Amino acid sequence: MRELGRIIEMLQDGQYGEGRSALQAYLQHEPRSAVAKGLLRQLETDPVQLLGAAHEAYEVRPGDTLGGIAARHLGDPLSFVALARYNGIARPKALTVGQMLKLPLRSRAASASGAAVEPAETRNPRLQAIEDDLAAGRIDAAQAGIARLRVEGGVPAERLTVLAQRARGLQHQQRGLVLLQAGRNEEAYAAFEQALCIVPDLEPAGRQRTELRKRLVSDYHEAAVVHYRNQRLEEAIGLWDKALALDPAFEPARGYRTRALELRRRLRALDNS
């Protein structure tokens, strides 16, 4: 079973068929996952049916991502899948500045997960203050503001949910950066995975996760080779399993692991003879 963060990364890379299969497998183990259900719905439902035929033109600006555009216009960053299919985009993460998109009209569109979109005129200074806090990394202040607005009312609940999601993503990202600084790479990787599961195009979490994945795969492999040479086969195989879970195509680990399994089989046969 693939981790949900990896499935979202797959969808961002345009691997829709493989992503659909992975989501179906994921839901067999996690049938209550609203995120997985929403993503699968976006893959299996006609995007015009999800978002409506009426649309307006939008020109991609520097710093835009499809997840960010989906968050602003559809109220949910994970609606990037529906928005990509709506625009015939093969790889959601490959936007270019100046590219023209079709955006569903706010008056009619709903997010692909079914949440109503907040019209621009309902914004207020308190919402803007929360967004400013998030942009500046003041997560505690933003979460306190979200909690106050939930109690006071007057703001669409869906908009507060989107802001709360971003706050949680940023919180995991901050934790990952602290863990990375402390050299706790496995925990940092897990924190970045959590951040990107909540906010798929969050940076620097995306870049750090990619770099950490390569580093961890290399570290696991090098440590496994040492164990293998000392005939500590269980330890070696366990480390190669971890490396291949992060990068199934890492050929050195695949080759060594096959040899280690064969050596273990022979040794067990000798013990039983």
LONU-354042 format. One record per residue (C-alpha): y, x, z; residue in one letter; residue number from 1. Coordinates in steps of 0.02 Angstrom, whole numbers, plus 50000, padded with zeros to 5 digits. Layout:
     c2     c1     c3  code  pos
      Y      X      Z     A  NUM
...
This chain:
     c2     c1     c3  code  pos
  50000  50000  50000     M    1
  50169  50070  49951     R    2
  50313  50072  50073     E    3
  50446  49943  50031     L    4
  50579  50077  50013     G    5
  50475  50164  49880     R    6
  50451  49999  49788     I    7
  50639  49969  49786     I    8
  50664  50146  49720     E    9
  50536  50107  49584     M   10
  50632  49951  49533     L   11
  50796  50048  49529     Q   12
  50712  50165  49406     D   13
  50664  50018  49294     G   14
  50477  50019  49331     Q   15
  50471  49829  49337     Y   16
  50287  49806  49294     G   17
  50226  49933  49420     E   18
  50351  49866  49546     G   19
  50285  49689  49525     R   20
  50106  49747  49556     S   21
  50161  49848  49707     A   22
  50255  49700  49780     L   23
  50104  49587  49758     Q   24
  49997  49715  49848     A   25
  50128  49735  49984     Y   26
  50134  49547  50014     L   27
  49947  49542  50041     Q   28
  49976  49649  50196     H   29
  50150  49584  50242     E   30
  50151  49402  50184     P   31
  50306  49358  50286     R   32
  50418  49491  50209     S   33
  50572  49398  50146     A   34
  50634  49554  50057     V   35
  50472  49576  49959     A   36
  50466  49390  49916     K   37
  50646  49393  49856     G   38
  50617  49546  49747     L   39
  50460  49472  49671     L   40
  50553  49309  49636     R   41
  50685  49407  49541     Q   42
  50550  49488  49435     L   43
  50456  49328  49397     E   44
  50598  49204  49371     T   45
  50711  49194  49219     D   46
  50874  49280  49270     P   47
  50981  49144  49189     V   48
  50889  49016  49294     Q   49
  50928  49119  49449     L   50
  51109  49161  49411     L   51
  51171  49028  49290     G   52
  51225  49044  49109     A   53
  51414  49046  49140     A   54
  51477  49222  49162     H   55
  51627  49337  49153     E   56
  51643  49514  49086     A   57
  51652  49663  49204     Y   58
  51683  49845  49161     E   59
  51589  49972  49266     V   60
  51707  50083  49367     R   61
  51684  50257  49441     P   62
  51574  50246  49595     G   63
  51498  50078  49547     D   64
  51312  50047  49572     T   65
  51219  49892  49523     L   66
  51174  49861  49705     G   67
  51356  49875  49756     G   68
  51409  49756  49618     I   69
  51271  49634  49670     A   70
  51330  49643  49851     A   71
  51510  49605  49803     R   72
  51477  49469  49675     H   73
  51310  49394  49728     L   74
  51315  49424  49915     G   75
  51156  49528  49921     D   76
  51133  49709  49863     P   77
  50949  49677  49831     L   78
  50998  49555  49694     S   79
  51020  49708  49583     F   80
  50851  49667  49502     V   81
  50907  49496  49442     A   82
  51075  49566  49387     L   83
  50991  49705  49289     A   84
  50876  49582  49200     R   85
  51025  49465  49170     Y   86
  51109  49608  49077     N   87
  50954  49680  48993     G   88
  50972  49843  49090     I   89
  50815  49950  49080     A   90
  50857  50064  49228     R   91
  50967  49985  49362     P   92
  51019  50154  49435     K   93
  51081  50219  49267     A   94
  51250  50132  49252     L   95
  51387  50223  49156     T   96
  51574  50210  49181     V   97
  51649  50092  49052     G   98
  51486  49997  49026     Q   99
  51516  49810  49007     M  100
  51416  49689  49114     L  101
  51397  49502  49124     K  102
  51431  49436  49299     L  103
  51386  49256  49344     P  104
  51541  49154  49382     L  105
  51573  49146  49570     R  106
  51599  48960  49565     S  107
  51421  48930  49507     R  108
  51319  49084  49550     A  109
  51202  49101  49697     A  110
  51119  49261  49752     S  111
  50943  49288  49690     A  112
  50882  49266  49869     S  113
  50961  49093  49875     G  114
  51116  49133  49980     A  115
  51281  49057  49924     A  116
  51414  49178  49865     V  117
  51574  49190  49962     E  118
  51726  49147  49855     P  119
  51862  49278  49861     A  120
  51989  49157  49935     E  121
  51887  49140  50096     T  122
  51917  49321  50143     R  123
  52026  49353  50294     N  124
  52101  49505  50381     P  125
  51961  49510  50510     R  126
  51831  49524  50372     L  127
  51933  49661  50290     Q  128
  51943  49753  50456     A  129
  51753  49751  50468     I  130
  51737  49817  50291     E  131
  51863  49954  50330     D  132
  51764  50002  50486     D  133
  51604  50014  50384     L  134
  51689  50118  50250     A  135
  51753  50237  50385     A  136
  51584  50249  50472     G  137
  51642  50155  50627     R  138
  51479  50059  50638     I  139
  51491  50005  50820     D  140
  51664  49932  50789     A  141
  51602  49842  50633     A  142
  51452  49769  50724     Q  143
  51564  49709  50866     A  144
  51679  49626  50738     G  145
  51531  49542  50654     I  146
  51469  49476  50821     A  147
  51642  49405  50862     R  148
  51654  49316  50695     L  149
  51481  49242  50716     R  150
  51540  49163  50879     V  151
  51712  49112  50818     E  152
  51654  49042  50651     G  153
  51765  49011  50500     G  154
  51676  49140  50392     V  155
  51524  49104  50281     P  156
  51366  49156  50372     A  157
  51298  49235  50213     E  158
  51445  49355  50205     R  159
  51418  49408  50384     L  160
  51234  49436  50346     T  161
  51278  49553  50203     V  162
  51398  49650  50314     L  163
  51269  49659  50453     A  164
  51140  49725  50329     Q  165
  51258  49862  50274     R  166
  51297  49906  50454     A  167
  51111  49925  50491     R  168
  51086  50030  50336     G  169
  51230  50144  50385     L  170
  51162  50156  50561     Q  171
  50994  50218  50498     H  172
  51083  50337  50380     Q  173
  51185  50411  50522     Q  174
  51028  50431  50627     R  175
  50943  50518  50480     G  176
  51087  50640  50461     L  177
  51081  50683  50646     V  178
  50892  50709  50640     L  179
  50911  50815  50483     L  180
  51039  50925  50571     Q  181
  50915  50946  50714     A  182
  50777  51000  50595     G  183
  50671  50845  50628     R  184
  50633  50818  50445     N  185
  50493  50690  50456     E  186
  50596  50577  50568     E  187
  50749  50602  50459     A  188
  50650  50552  50304     Y  189
  50589  50394  50391     A  190
  50768  50350  50442     A  191
  50832  50371  50263     F  192
  50687  50263  50202     E  193
  50739  50126  50323     Q  194
  50921  50140  50269     A  195
  50877  50125  50085     L  196
  50761  49979  50114     C  197
  50911  49884  50184     I  198
  51045  49953  50065     V  199
  50954  50019  49911     P  200
  51097  50121  49835     D  201
  51164  50195  49998     L  202
  51227  50374  49986     E  203
  51201  50507  50043     P  204
  51038  50428  50106     A  205
  50966  50419  49929     G  206
  51004  50600  49888     R  207
  50945  50662  50057     Q  208
  50783  50565  50044     R  209
  50746  50642  49874     T  210
  50782  50819  49936     E  211
  50683  50792  50097     L  212
  50534  50724  50002     R  213
  50523  50884  49899     K  214
  50544  50991  50055     R  215
  50413  50898  50155     L  216
  50287  50901  50013     V  217
  50310  51089  49996     S  218
  50299  51117  50184     D  219
  50142  51011  50201     Y  220
  50060  51102  50056     H  221
  50101  51276  50120     E  222
  50037  51236  50294     A  223
  49880  51157  50221     A  224
  49842  51314  50119     V  225
  49848  51418  50279     V  226
  49727  51298  50365     H  227
  49614  51299  50212     Y  228
  49603  51489  50208     R  229
  49555  51486  50391     N  230
  49426  51350  50355     Q  231
  49516  51221  50461     R  232
  49474  51093  50331     L  233
  49515  50932  50424     E  234
  49690  50994  50462     E  235
  49714  51051  50282     A  236
  49652  50888  50207     I  237
  49762  50787  50325     G  238
  49916  50883  50271     L  239
  49874  50864  50086     W  240
  49852  50678  50116     D  241
  50029  50674  50187     K  242
  50097  50773  50040     A  243
  50014  50659  49913     L  244
  50075  50503  50003     A  245
  50252  50565  49968     L  246
  50217  50632  49793     D  247
  50052  50574  49716     P  248
  50086  50681  49561     A  249
  50100  50846  49657     F  250
  49961  50938  49567     E  251
  49940  51091  49684     P  252
  49897  50975  49828     A  253
  49779  50872  49721     R  254
  49684  51027  49663     G  255
  49671  51109  49833     Y  256
  49622  50946  49917     R  257
  49479  50921  49793     T  258
  49415  51097  49831     R  259
  49432  51067  50018     A  260
  49333  50906  50008     L  261
  49195  50993  49910     E  262
  49190  51137  50033     L  263
  49180  51015  50178     R  264
  49037  50925  50092     R  265
  48941  51087  50069     R  266
  48967  51143  50248     L  267
  48907  50975  50313     R  268
  48754  50987  50201     A  269
  48715  51160  50273     L  270
  48735  51094  50451     D  271
  48613  50952  50414     N  272
  48483  51061  50326     S  273
